[in-house]
């Protein structure tokens, strides 16, 4: 069943009221209500069952493709639904059930603990691997799988989820990089070099030629051109005092970008869950069509046998036999198409789950309502506003634009840095003079570096203006997404109401169609009815069973759409524990 577990809202949303809206000229900052946990009790009166619960006469031999056992699941407690169809066997039965999520709690990486079959996992972990022989693509095994396991496998194997998780980790690393500016930097430089001046050597040669031209003696010490060896070591301390607010703005930008990536991970996970559920229900619908088709073929074959028996007895006509043969041929063709759709749905689910391509999947869950929805329409809309990651993304984008505005303005604000250095110098030379510089020495430097860009041609203020406009865009997108969220909730809720009523109507239609087919066969066997009546009754039964199947699948899809519209994971928000 569905539960609305509201995790606490992210810190950026709670801090939204403290945004510097006065600098932006905003008088109505956006707010998003916080998320809180809700435990409620749902009372369901007379849940409908699936298939015919009344006893059929064995002589009629009517085959149906739907489940014959009553469903143990409840259907929704919808506030707007009245006049619920009473059951013939339990008209006064009341089910009181806690609205807890049927899914196991997620582990820290967001996956469930459903223990899917190990052979489902891909045999090769290399994403670039592809088969080269026909034997490597042949289906080896067909495995039944539940919806819970399908969602679990999708979260484990889906590349989009993995990419979103890696982006979250990358944004966290970027956040740590920005926070490193809060600490001073301490560097150590060391260099060892031996220098012999080429210019000094040229000067010495020039002095030697001058001495020779004058006829005087040249002494090489007249020109100081001795090789020197220098060993320098320096420790340097630098610290940004944060006067220009650029450091805090960069940290704020990294923080908001990290929140955006976390919310994107939540959105991707919710969308993946919805897509997997939708394709699983497609497979269930295809399975139901196959079962209905098989039952229709069995009924058509039984009618053909009756028509042939009456013809052999001399009380039937060849025309009745031909009609039965045409009906059987049509039903066999419909069954063939149903098998085609079933195989296609199976392979589509395998592709979505990104599992071993040598495995085929079947739906292990019975075709019945997936659960109930305990909230009214108004409560559902409010819950969606509180929990949708898309709405929070616009609010975080608004905060991100404000931090970018601060960073842009920091370019024209003064900045002040403190620095200090300590260096040790070792110097040796080939000059043997006792007065030549050689030995060890050390020194220190302490100071401040002040910088103020008074005029940049208006570039900083223009960049800040762009960020302010980005905030306005985020606010308008927030309104747009909010309206879209409400429309999605209402559409899914109205669909759930209609499907709930259609289930009861379709159940009654199946019972009536079965009884009509039984009577038509009895009339035909007694010689007072026609083969056309039997064929029409068979067609009506097949249509009624298809209507019931459609109502059940549409109900489950609408319930899945409601879960997506609210976007609330079983164990809390992925934005808190991605």
Secondary structure, 3 states (H helix, E strand, C coil): CCCCECCCCCHHHHHHHHCCHHHHCCCCCCCCCCCCECCCEEEEECCCCCCCCCCCCCCCCCCCCCCCCCCCCCCCCCCCCCCCCCCCCCCCCEEEEECCCCCCCCCCCCCCCCCCCHHHCCCCCCCCCCCCCHHHHCCCEEEEECHHHHHHHHHHHCHHHHHHHHHHHHHHHHHHHHHHHHCCEEEEEEEEEEECCHHHHHHHHHHHHHHHHHCCCCCHHHCCCCCEEEEEEEEEEEEECCCCCHHHHHHHHHHHHHHHHHHHHHHHHHHHHHHHHHHHHHHHHHHHHHHHHHHHHHHHHHHHHHHHHHHHHCCCCHHHHHHHHHHHHHHHHHHHHHHHHHHHHHHHHHHHHCCCCCEEEEECCCCCCCCCCCCCHHHHHHHHHHHCHHHHHHHHHHHHHHHHHHHHHHHHCCEEEEEEEEEEEEEEECCCCCCCCCEEEEEEEEEEEEECCCCCCCHHHHHHHHHHHHHHHHHHHHHHHHHHHHHHHHHHHHHHHHHHHHHHHHHHHHHHHHHHHHHHHHHHHHCCCCHHHHHHHHHHHHHHHHHHHHHHHHHHHHHHHHHHHHCCCCCCCCCCCC
